[in-house]
């Protein structure tokens, strides 16, 4: 099972100052995600790295079918049966059945206990009561929820709430996980529990798409990396391969090197465009003499 994005774009509007007048502004379109293509295979963890505002969350929300792209497609491809052709699914509901989506600001039902929330989610996915109870017991053991599964969510610690959020993603036995900064703000033990969970799901054959600002974590955890800047993929490869390409010793230095190279290239292209525009202006002036 794999998830695939092809030429994904997402446009938004933003306000920009109108010339030198700070009191006047105009609306302009910009591409938060700009023709991004990628795929995540079962049995691998793909890390999505980029500075704030690079388009990571927008990309992940489109991959999770929580946001419609302006253009491009997201599909889940079932290639698990060797003797049949792969089956490609693009319908939103069909794709969501295979995906477990988690972000750092996922909202939970505070007045419910963790067990009550999981039963509610299971009912939404159409699980029968007997299968639901069995699945909840399995999830509780994997994520070590036994100590608070019957407590109301509003009384849980930050780490416990994050484990409850992951449990919510597991109810329907997804084959693909999309985690948007899942360890942000967590203590070491809670972070380690989530990292170990992602590794175990990869080893079980699931695909994991994962964004983070913690470079050391990504270097340790990810099989492949894509780096995004201003809505575009600017580098991709294994952590070791990217470090070798940039002559750096760790992923943090690699990230800085890639962003610096990208900005320098953009500045050079802008300078060339300005020079070409000036040359054309001079040529036009000479033609009118």
Secondary structure, DSSP 8 states (H G I E B T S, - for coil): -EEEEEEEEEEEEEEEEETTEEEEEEEEEEEEEEEEEEEE-TT-EEEEE--TTSSHHHHHHHHTTSS--SEEEEEEEE---TTS--EEE--HHHHHTTEEEEETT----TTSBHHHHHHHHHHHTT--HHHHHHHHHHHHHHHT-TTTTTSBGGGS-HHHHHHHHHHHHHTTT-SEEEEESTTTT--HHHHHHHHHHHHHHHHTT-EEEEE-S-HHHHHHH-SEEEEEETTEEEEEE-HHHHHHHHT-SSHHHHHHHHHHHHHHHHHHHHHHHHHHHHHHHHHHHHHH-
